[in-house]
Amino acid sequence: MKVLVADDDIIVRKLLNKLLSSWGYQVVLAADGDEAWKVLNDSDPPQIAVLDWVMSGKTGIELCAECQKAGLPVYRILLTAKEKDEEMMYALDQGAHDFKSKPIKPEILKSRLAVGKRLVEAIQDTMRAERLAAVGSLVAGVAHHFNNLNLPVLMYASSILKKTDLDTKTRKKVEKIEKAAIEAGDLTEKLMSIASNKHQKKELADLNHLTNDAIEINSITFDKDEISVRTDLKSIPKVLIDINDIRHVVVNLLGNACHALIASPEKKIIIKTGMENNQLYLQVTDTGCGIAANKLQKIFSPFYSEKGEFAEPESPFYKVKGVGIGLYASKNIATDHGGDITVKSQVGHGSTFTLWLPVAQEFDYLVT
């Protein structure tokens, strides 16, 4: 979690930086109140602020008041030499969430920060739940209208494919349209199932076959963007999965890999499957832009995105559609299957996303 430390005493700043970093916090330092205010209004602001009451520029108490007025969601801890009860009450009235007189013992500060962290996480969880509930309430109506629009596409594509005089090139293109329409219908069904907590329909499946399906679905994008795709699919056991769910995960990982390559001179995607420690894995590696280390944990959060309206206007991802649901839903699907999605990335060199799934056991073969 990111913590702002604002104090005009360089010795105090260095000490707090050393302590908080050793406790696992990502520390941002500010030498005065004006610099702290800029940090608090950054596009990626800290969730906790440790503020000195008296410092140059804006004082800690002024920062608390302005944060409260602006509705900034940051937990504010005031550290000060002041210790009178009326001063503490004044600080809390002005927007501080916690107040501690100096000098403060490291273990006490650590505990105070832990309280702030728990409160921030609880608020974030509540906000996410509310947003997801709001999305869920809209899904039924959207799915209904989307299916009405998608049905004619599927019907016309199927009708065209019944013709016997189609040339091979045209037939392949229409087959892709039909397959994409089917996939779109499946995706709508998946959104409905997420909203209604519908149980998965699991069956034994070949992960390699499913991977080839996902590659075919994305083949139009591969061709259009001139992306080189290489596969290394090992001979692996079957896996007990909801086929539509896992196909959506693989399609999403491949789609994200394509987006990562938008501004890359070398456009390559490598797809591997294999088995390790009694788990099957599907690995998607791209030579794209990569992901900064401080953003790796955020990418699986609902509604976190750096595409479309969430991207800077000069970013190559500004024109890419994204609402921040894909990786969140994909990781949930993997978890529901007893697996996981992990990621390794380096800015400027690309990313590797790995889907892990448990190998089907002997009992799984019996029940299916």
Buried (B, 14 or more C-beta within 10 A) or exposed (E): BBBBBBBBEEEBBEBBBEBBEEBEBEBBBBBBBBBBBEBBEEEEBBBBBBBBBEBEBBBBBBBBBBBBEEEBEBBBBBBBEBEEEEBBEBBBEBBBBBBBBEEBEEEEBBEBBEEBBEBBEEEEEEEBEEEBEEBBEEBEEEBEEBBEEBEEBBEBBBEBBEEEEBEEEEEEBBBBBBBBBBBBBBBBBBBBBBBEEEEBEBEBBBBBEBBBBBBBBBBEBBEEEEBEBEEEBEEBBBBBBBBBBBBBBBBBBBBBBBBBBBEBEEBBBBBBBBBEEEBBBBBBBBBBBBBEEEEBEBBBBBBBBBBBEBBEEEBBBBEBEBBBBBBBBBBBBBEBBEBBBBBBBEEEEBBBBBBBBBBBEEEBEEEE
